[in-house]
Amino acid sequence: MEEQKIILVEDEQDVADLIVQGLGEDGYRVIHLGRSEGLEQLLAKQDVSLVLLDILLPGTNGLDICKQIRQWGYTDLPVMMLTALGTPENVVLGLDNGADDYLSKPFKLIELKARIRSLIRRQQSIVQATQRELQPSKDTFSYGFLRIDDYKKIAYCEGQELNLTSTEYRLLLLFIQSPKKVFERTELLDK
């Protein structure tokens, strides 16, 4: 397993020590912050797999931090709230403010680990699916700034979808597949 980095924002040192040790035993590298200062810089510098975030923090609120993480552009980064505020209203508030999961204290370390594995696994499958979508397939043809997805029957120019008739589409596809070939009029009509 590639080392996964997790940022833990937790002001209770005994809880933080338990999490750092427990996740470290499973091969995670946990970066602990006792408060939210420096979080944005840390996210920018580190390749982070997940953020564990307490709500009741000195000088700030974990819900606000969660919203900030999303505003900073980390919309796909899994964020789990880890807090003593366990009422259904607090859970809903956490999830509505951008958290992907919510675990109330006290918690079992085995459950925390399972939830982390699940969030990271889900994130990795999303990344892999996105990479597959971005990779050209055998049905994708490009020439210069033109690209055709023959599976979807869509043509693009500089990333913008072109509005083509079916005849225009077929001609463009033919020209991209054979860019150096000169076609006779009859050949074009046959194809």
PEHU-V286404 format. One record per helix or strand of 3 or more residues. SS is the DSSP state (helix for helix, strand for strand). FROM is the first residue (numbers start at 1). TO is the last residue. If there is no record, write none. Layout:
SS|FROM|TO + SS|FROM|TO
This chain:
strand|5|9 + helix|13|25 + strand|29|33 + helix|39|45 + strand|50|53 + helix|62|71 + strand|78|83 + helix|88|96 + strand|101|104 + helix|109|134 + strand|140|143 + strand|146|149 + strand|154|157 + helix|166|177 + helix|185|190
